[in-house]
Amino acid sequence: MRIGFIGAGRVTQVMGRHLLNAGHTIAVCNSRGPETLAGLIKEFGPGATAETKDQVVESDVVIISVRWGQAEEALQGVDWTGRILVDAMNAHAELEGDISLAGVTKSRAVLAETRSTSSELVAQWAPGARLVKSISNVPMEWIEDFSADRPRTVLFASGDDAEAKDLVMGVLSRAGFAAVDLGSLAVGGAMHEVGAPLSGLELHLIKRMR
């Protein structure tokens, strides 16, 4: 399967390696152009390519992991209808440093006013997308172990499209994680977005009970 990444930060660097190890190919884009990603692609090795956003969104699954204040702009210019999009972002100004704080403040105000989850706002920015929120419930340094016998860290998933969510959870499971379904974007997203009760918990699957 081909997995696309919008953004080339820590999520892409860590999850990209896990997905390559699981046998997928990955395509990465950023806001500065494919030529600026040569170092990252060389580090990834075979199976990784640097492409434009228009090319990346043709992937089987697209993961967006840009800074929250840049998310709306990063999603523009694409017909998202029918595309599987994974929101791996956190809507938290403290995580943004000094970059894009105006965008963060504006979008946080919208979230507060509408009482929406951050992924419900992403769904508005990417109309027609088969949106799944996942990956963002743990810091990337917790899952930088790429060995075959590492613990199966729990990654939550929420979304309104059951088929898309199942596909994403399958991808995560085959990459060595324990994917746990938390339901819809409104209900599940509220439980594992940043600051929620299930965010920032280092959980590992020991044994599945039948």
Secondary structure, 3 states (H helix, E strand, C coil): CEEEEECCCHHHHHHHHHHHHCCCEEEEECCCCHHHHHHHHHHHCCCEEECCHHHHCCCCEEEECCCHHHHHHHHCCCCCCCCEEEECCCCCHHHCCCCCHHHHHHHHHHHHHHCCCHHHHHHHHCCCCEEEEECCCCCHHHHCCCCCCCCEEEEEEEECCHHHHHHHHHHHHHCCCEEEECCCHHHHHHHHCCCCCCCCCCCEECCCCC
